[in-house]
Each structure stands twice: as structure tokens, then as C-alpha cells.
Amino acid sequence: MPPALRRPAPPAMEEAPALDRLRSLLPAIAARAAALDVDGAFPGEDIAALATEGLLRTPLPEAEGGQGWGTAPAGAAPLCAALRLVGRASLPLGRIFEGHVNAAKLVLRRGNAAQAEAAARDLRAGRLFGVWNTDPPGGGPPLTLENGVLKGRKVLCSGAGWVERALVTARDAGAPADAPTRMALVPLERHARADLSGWTAQGMRASATGAVDFTGLRVGPGELVGQPGDYLAQPDFSAGAWRFAAVHCGGVEAVLGALRDHLRRTGRGADPHQAARLGQAAMAAETARLWVEAAAAKAEAPGAGVEAVAHVGLARLAVERAALDVLELAQRSVGLQAFMRPSPLERLVRDLATYLRQPAPDRVLSEAAAFVLSAPQEPGDLWG
């Protein structure tokens, strides 16, 4: 069982830059990742370290002890770097940290002043946030809200049992299926209401992904965030995909690093075929990084619109393509060892291949292509 999250005191932000503090944590995070590769695990010690270093409160404005990561245009580049770095060290941790930032951003942007102030207190106290939107598959009943009481479950909840502030979407009881949902920020106790038994994926085992039953929890007016439909409001909903693409990018870099380590250790790097594969993998990883950095800047710029949504969609798919190419190149270079535990590459491949499965890639590509088709600009000027 991972250690319980240590509740840090809320000191003033340390003088060392946030990214430097994050970099100092990465070796230990990467070293723990292999031991956490078991069903139902959670990187509790890593989350505690992020909290202690003030990294869980980075979405807050600087005036409130944060860095504006995900909530201010100037925070786009450092957040992009942070998500890549965390993903490089641990993809499950990257998934949880990205969800934390997303939840904080939604509350700070869509909530009222009192909700933003309460969220700021929780972030400074090191509480872990998460966003859970997925209802049970197969036509199962969605999470509903009736007379201020929730009924139902959310599934595919990363950090289940550990997230203390869950931003969930719920329908009003009796509303039609196409009615806009409401966002509710629900306080949760650790290790309560979570069922991890349904998460049988080959990778991302340390993400504590599972179902959470909210039945019977009361939601007051002060816990309803924003207006109906705000969760899906554009461009934030689609353009926000750059964040998980940045974590994917870190995973690509980790696979590239494992491939390079293998070639160095075995002395096979001078073989021309191995060198060619390593060079191709390096090109793909750099392509992914350039795409995601440009997407972050466009998505978080003031006045972002349909252009940003289209660009982020292409960036997300470009990162996926780069990841699949690097996975193939690494497995071909290393051979059977890449499929054998306890090879670091075996775990990295499982985690990245699993995390890459994000919703509706074909629709995203079609919508981006429709923008390109209708745009009046020359192809080289599409993205400003």
C-alpha cells in the first residue's frame, strides 16, 4: 500500500523556480515507478512530494502563491514542460497531475469568487483534485442530481480513492439525454467509495483507475460550478487536449531514453541499422515536442478559438503517431527483451500504449481537416 499523502504546511512559495523543484524530484519518481507497477497502486509518495514542493498549487495565480500553470497564458510553456517531465518519469503520475491541473483550472475559471477562494485554500493545503466525466458504459445510468443528492457512479476515474476534490458532471434527474450537464465539486474522503477491480488494462496500473459511487452524497448550491454545459464549453474542452498530449510526449521521451540506454549498454549503437532506428525515434520525439509546445501556446492564448481547437487536434494525433512509431522502433531494436519483465522498456511500452487510447481520434482528425479545407489562409499561414 503506498504511503498516505502527507499534508504539507502552506508555506510561501519556495524561492527555487517551480520547474527546478520538479526536476529535483524526477529521479526518485522514476525509481519508484517500477515498484508501483501493480494493480490498484497509486503514486502516493510522489503526489506528497509534489505537494510539499508547492507544485500542486501551481495553477493558482502568482499573487495567491501559484504560477498560473493552466490558468494564465504565461503559464502555458512551463506547464507544458512540467507535464512532459512528469510523464517522462511516470506516466500514471502524469495522468493524475494533468487531471489535477484540469480540475483546478475549471473551478478557477468557471466557479464564482467563493468557490475560487475555497479551491485556492485546498490547493495551498496540498489537496488532490481530479476531473471525472465518464458514465458507466453500455447504456448504464448516468450520474444524476435530484433534490441536491447525487445518484450513480463515474468510471475510469484516475486517482480513485485518493482524489479529495472531484469535479464531476451530473444530469438533473428526469432531464433528457441531450440536456447539458452540471459540474459539481464533491469533497471525498480518501479510500472511500472507490472500486478499482474493473481496471484490467495492461498498462497504467499505478494510476488507481476505477469506479466511484457517489450515491447519497449531498451537493449544495455552493458546490455546483458554473452553468449547465460549461464542462463542454469550447474552446477549452477540445483545446485542453494538449495537456494529455504533453504527458504522452514525456512518455515518448522515456521510451527513447530506454532505447538509447539499451544500445549503450549492449554496445550495439554503432550498428548502422540500430543507429538509423535511434535517429528516427529521436526525430519522432522531437516532432512530438514541437507540436505540443505550439499547441499549448495556441490553446492558452487570449481569444483562442476554432483555430486553436483544430491545431490541438492535429497536435494530439501527431504526438500519437510519433509515439506509435517510437514504440515500434524501440521494440524492433531491442527485440524480445523489450517484452520481458523487469525490463524498464516493457513497462514503459505498456503504460504509453494504454494512455494513448483517448476518445474519438477519427472525429478529431475529421474536424481538423474540415477547418483546413474551409480556411481562407494559404497552407503555410493556417496557424498564424
N, C-alpha and C positions, 0 to 999 in steps of 0.2 A: 504494500500500500504506500503510495507516495506520501511524503510528509504533508501535514496540513499547511495551508497557506499562512505564513506569518503575517500578522497585521503590523505594518510599519507605522512608526510615528510620522506625522505630516510635517517634516522639516521644510525649510525653504529649499528651493531647487538648488542642487549642488552646483558648484562653480564649473566643474568639468562639463564640456558640451555633451548633450544627450547622446549623440552618436558615439562619442568616445567611451561613454559609460557603457553603452550597449556592446561595443566591440570588446570591452574588457570581460564581459560575461560569456562571450560566444564559445571559447574553448571548453569551459565547464558544461555549457549547454550541449555542445556536440558530443562530449564524452559521455554524458548521461543518456543520450538518445538511444543507444543500442540497448541498454538495460531496460528502457521503458517500452521496448517493442514487444508488448504482451497485451492480450485482450483486456480491455477495461482500464488500462493505465491512463495516467494523467500527469503532465509535467508540473506538478505542484511546486517543486523546488525551484524550477525555472520561473514560474509566474511570481513566486515570492521574491526572487532575485530582481525581476523587472520592477516589482512594486517598491522594493527597498531603494532601488536606484532612481525612483521617480519616473519610470518610463510608462507606467500605466496612466499617469495623469498628463502625458504629453498632448492629448487632444485639446486640453484647456488652453485658452488664450494666455499669452505670456504674462499679462497683468494678474492672472489668477494662479500662477505657478506652473503653467504648462508651456508648450512650444507651438501650439496651433497646428499640430500634425493632423491633417484630415479636415480641419475646420477653418483654415486660412490659406490663401494662395501661396504665401511664403512657406507654408508647412508641407507643400506637396513634395518637393525634392527630398528633404530629409526623411519624410515618411516613406517615400519610395525606397530610399537606401535602407532604412530600418527594416522594412518588410523583406527585402532581398536578403539582408544579413541574417535575420531570424530564420527565414526559410532555408538558407544555406546550412545553418546549424541544426535545425529541427523543423521539418515540415508540419508535424502536428502542432508544435508551439506556434509556428507562423499562422496556421489556420485560426487558432484561438486568439492570438493577438490581433489579427485582422478583424475578427468579429467584434472584439472589444472596442477597437477604434471606430468601426462602423456604427455600433450601438451608441457610443458616446456622441458621435457626430450627429446622428439622427435626433437624439434628445436635445443637444445644444442648439441645433438648427430649427427643429420643428416644435420643441416644447416652449412653454411660457417661462417667464422670468423665474418663478418659484421652482419650476422643475429643473431649469438650468442650474440654479443655485444649489438645489439638493444633489444633482448629479455631480457638480463640482466638489461638494463635500465628500461624496462617495469616492470619486476618482482620487482625490488627495489622500483619502484613507486607504487606498490600495485595493478597493473592491473591484472584482472582475465583472465586466459587463459582457453581454452576448446578444446576438440577434437570431431569433428562431422563427422562421416563417413557414416551414413545410408541414402541411397537414398529412394525416395518415394516407397511404396510397390505396388504390383500389376502390375509390369512392367512399372511404371511411369518413365519418362525420368530422367536419372542421371544428376548430376551437371556436366556441360561441360565448357570447356575453349576454346574460339575461338578468335584469334587475340587479346589476352590479356584481354578479357572481359568474365566474368562468366555469365552463364545462368542456372537457375534451383534452386532447393531447397534441403536442407537437412532436415530430420525428426528425431524425437527422440533426439532432441538437448537439453540436460540439461543445465540450465543457459541461455536459450534463452532470449534475451533482456537485459542481464546483462554481459555476456562474452564480453570482449573488444578486445581480440585477439583469433580469431577462427582458428584453424588448421583444414582445410577441405581437402577432397580428391576430385579430379575432373579429368574427362577424356578429352583428346583433342577431339574437335568436329570432328565427322566423323570417329573416331577410332573404331575398332571392340570391341565388348562387353568384350572380354577377354584381351584387351590391358591393361597394367599396368597404374594405376592412378598416378597423381602427387599430392603432398601436397602443399597447399598454405596457408600461414599465413595471414589472412584477418583482417585488423582493422575494428572494428564495433563501431557504436555509441550505447549507452545504449537506450533501449526501442525502437529500430528501427528494422524493417524487421522481427519481431518475431510474430508468431501466435500460441498461447497456446491452442486454442479451441479444437484441436484434441486429447489432452492428457486427456483421460477419465478413466484412470486406477484407481483402488480402493485405491492404496497407492502411496507414493512418491509424494503427491500433492504439497509439498513445494519445489520441485526441478525445477520449472519453465521449464518444459519439453515441447517442441513444435517444430514447423517447422520454419525454417529461409529461406527467399527468398534472394538469392544472385544476382539475375538477374540485370545486368547493372553495377556491381562492376568491376572496372578495377584492374587487377593483373599485376604488373610489374615483370620483371625478378628477382628483389631483394626480392620478396615475394614468389617465388617458392622455396620450401625447399627440399633439397636433390635431389635424382634421381628418375625417374619413378620406381614404385614398392617398394620404401623404406618403405612405411607405413606397408606393409605386410611382410617385411623382418623378417626372423627368426634368432635367437630365440626370439627376442624382442616382436614380435606381440603376439605369443601364451603364452610365459613365463610371459608376463606382466599381465596376468590374476590374478596373485597372489595379485595384488593391490586391485581389487574389492572384491576378496575373503577376504582380511583383513577387509574391511569395513563390509562385511557380518558378519564376526566373531564378530565385535563390536556389531552388531545388535543382534546376538545370546546372547551375554553377557547382553545386555539390557533386553531382554525377560526373561532371568534367574533372573536378578535383580528384575524385576517386579513380577515374581512368588514368589521369596523369601519375598519381601515386603508384598505381599498379605497374605502369610502364617504367617508371624509375626503379621500383623495387626489383623488377624482373630483368632489367637491363635490355628491354625489347624496344625502347623508344626510337632507336636508330633504324629499325627496320622500316623500309620505305612505305610499306602498306600500313603499318601501325602509325607512322608519322602522318600519313595522309588522313587517317581516321581522326587522329588527335587534332589536326588542323581544321578539319571540317567541323568537329564538335566545338572547337573554340570559336569558329565563325558563327555557328548557330547560337551559342550562348551570348555572344556579343550582339547579335541581331536582336535577341530577346530583350536584352538590357536596353538597347537604344529605343526599341518600340515602347517598352513600358515606361521609360522616363519621359518620352514625348507625350504619351497618353496621360500620365499623371499631371503634367503641366497643363494640358488642354482641358482635362476634366475638372481641375480645381481652379481654373481661371475665372475671374468675374465675367458674368454673362455667357458662360458656356451653354451651348445649345445642341442642335441636331448634328452639327459638325463634330462636336466632341463625342457624342454617342456613337457615331459611325467610326470615328478614329479609334476609340477604345475597343469597339467590337473587333476591328481588324487587328489591333494590338493583342487582344486576348487570344485570337486564333493564331496569330504569328508566333506568340510565345508557346502555344500548344504544339504547333508544328515543329518549332525548334526543339522542344522537349522530347517529342517522339523521335526526332532524328538523333538527338544525343543519346537517348536510351538505346536505340538500335546500334549506333556506332560503338558505345561502351560495351554492350553485350557481345557484339561481334569481336571486338578487340580482346576482351578478357576471356571469352569462351565460357566453358561450363562453370568455372569458379564464380562467375557473376550470378549464378543461380543457387549457389551453395551458402548456407549459413555456416559460420557467422561473418561472412564477407560483408563489409560495410556497403558495398555496391548492391548486394542483394536486397537489403533493407531500403536503401535509397530508391531503387527502382520500383519496389512495391508501393512505397509511400507516394512517389511522384505520379506513377501511373494511376493510382487511385484518386489522388487530389485533382488530377487533370479533368476528371469527369464532371464537368459543370453543365448546367442546364442549357438546352436549346442552341447548340453551336450552329446548326444549319440555319435557323431563323436569324441568328445574329449576322451570319455571313450574307444572307439574302437582303437584310435590311441595310447593311453597309453598302452592298453592291447597288441597291436602289438609290442611295444617296449619291454614289459616284456617277451613276447613269444620269441623274437629273441635275447635277451640279453644273452651273454655268462656267466655272473656272476651268482653265487648262489643267490636265492631269498633274503637272508638277506644282501647281498652285492650290491644290484642293484643300490643303491643311494650313494655309496661311503662312 
